[in-house]
């Protein structure tokens, strides 16, 4: 724990020393700061190998850049993310946040590489089994190897937008992938875009747990 606190302090010291260079690079659409981003990732790996980060900015309001930290879906690293954010400095022009929050409006599509993935192509079933929420995703040609299919990454983006990364990790016990039948509504499956409503009605019935991908 002492070493973790030391590594967290070192990360924020490095970021404070270089943030102006990073923000300038992003504002001018230059990524001369690629080396900095690589250094940040290496520093975070020293804290916890599951830590990740990305940047967001609302172009319409021209507000501050948001640097959002996560743990790649590993609930055992949630406390590390919270400790990291708890030690964050107050810097002008950038806000630090833990986890991807719900997003409104929920995107109707995302691009993963050259593939366009639309939310309407995915359906779900959410089941409460002995106080544990089990989420099933239905799609055409469901992949046997999850990390080889860009649609899986797209669904994870949709899930973050619909229910938030933190609740995805702490309220969903399992996440399974199945072949979508010709008429999914006949089986009681629901379009993925409606997950937020169904989840919010059911989440208080389940004890917070972790996520297991199958």
Secondary structure, 3 states (H helix, E strand, C coil): CHHHHHHHHHHHHHHHHHHHHHHHHHHCCCCCCHHHHHHHHHHHHHHCCCCEEEEECCCCCCCCEEEEEECCCCHHHHHHHHHHHHCCCCCCCEEEEECCCCCCCCCCEEEECCEEEEHHHCEEEEEEECCEEEEEEEECCCCCCHHHCHHHHHHHHHHHHHHCHHHHHHHEEEEEEEECCCCHHHHCCEEHHHHHHHHHHHHHHCCCCCCEEC
